[in-house]
Amino acid sequence: MQVKTILNQIQRYRRFVYGEAKFVDTEKGRVIEVAIRPRANSRAVCSGCGQPAPGYDMLDVRRFDFVPLWGILVFLVYAKRRLDCPRCGVKVEEVPWATGKNHLTTTYAWFLATWAKRMTWTDVARAFRTSWDSVFRAVEMAVEWGLAHRDLTNVKSIGVDEISLRRGHRYVTLVYQIDEGCRRLLWMGEHRRVKTLLSFFRWFGHERRMQLRFVCSDMWKPYMKVIGRRVSHAVHVLDRFHIVAHMNKAIDKIRADEARQMKKDGYEPLLKNSRWCLLKRKNRTKKQEMKLAELLQYNLKCVRAHLLTGDFQGFWDYVSPAWAGKFMDRWCTRTMRSQLEPMKKVAKMLRNHRELILNWFRAKGSLSSAAVEGMNGKAKVTTRRSYGFRGFRKASVALYHTLGDLPEPELTHRFC
């Protein structure tokens, strides 16, 4: 079976035919070049208007990268025609295997983009003997096509959060769809300002915005301000993940301050290696369990903070927002009398955001920022695998490609 026969079976073009396929020695080693020529009596199509037009002249022969065969690089070789289009003037003809001046065939670009979901872009470039820029352009093409063809109807729940893209507190805002059965990255914007989230809602549109039922976010004030202004009709949920995170930070600060004070006063370093036995709620090691049992014998500030945080976990067992609110009020009163300043700050925060926290119960627990944090974890892995992107554009392409759940076109043959 000849290479030409295989190509005719998996990648056939109406106005073109495959010619001779031959081995050629190049600086990249031995490669396969497959000649392409226009089909007899076929007319070239203008790249401007997409209509047939008479010929003008020929350009130089170009090579287009195709999917490798048995580890051997494959190139399609063709000399494009220029046309004298009555509507557009002199234009280069349109060819079905590549777009514009791109030297990658569309089939090869989708091949690289598919592998880029499974490996780092550098590994893909090395495996298929191409350049990092070629892989990036392939992924960029896939993302642009997917964003243009994705379905944004029936988005009912969104989650808003930020991640640090680079050092120096350079953040990007990520907006996810977190409906049951459909969790994906919807939008990505630079910074974490009021203007950033306003840009999302302008892009999202008034009609889709009014269909939102739930919005999940952390307690970052710019986000809360915009959500309260633009989607006041939706249930705004602040849930347990961020609250527990604030409590753990409070415990850790109390422990660190108390350990320093004990060392200064000349006491035994009782709190050494005690951080995780105080912060963990379960899955402690045997050594951590023994350390915690030892600490519970003393009236330490960090132990009192640990017990207060443990008592608050019963808050999430309630079903009724009213009873949950009464529990929170009692807990905040006790905490304000504890003389533990970091925990008192947490209690004040809970009081200030009381209604938004109780929305977790109004959403019947079906909505949680755990989905958002899970997506954020994947986003951080994506940026970490890249060893840092040198620009917002490349980072957005990578994150949309990994987390966007973007559609792909129907191809005549899937190579991977």
LINCORUR-V790727 format. One record per helix or strand of 3 or more residues. SS is the DSSP state (a for helix, b for strand). FROM is the first residue (numbers start at 1). LEN is the number of residues. If there is no record, write none. Layout:
ss=SS from=FROM len=LEN
ss=SS from=FROM len=LEN
This chain:
ss=a from=3 len=8
ss=b from=16 len=11
ss=b from=29 len=10
ss=b from=55 len=15
ss=b from=72 len=14
ss=b from=89 len=5
ss=a from=106 len=11
ss=a from=121 len=7
ss=a from=132 len=18
ss=b from=157 len=10
ss=b from=170 len=10
ss=b from=182 len=10
ss=a from=194 len=11
ss=a from=206 len=5
ss=b from=214 len=3
ss=a from=221 len=10
ss=b from=235 len=3
ss=a from=240 len=26
ss=a from=275 len=5
ss=a from=286 len=10
ss=a from=301 len=17
ss=a from=321 len=16
ss=a from=341 len=12
ss=a from=354 len=9
ss=a from=370 len=16
ss=a from=392 len=12
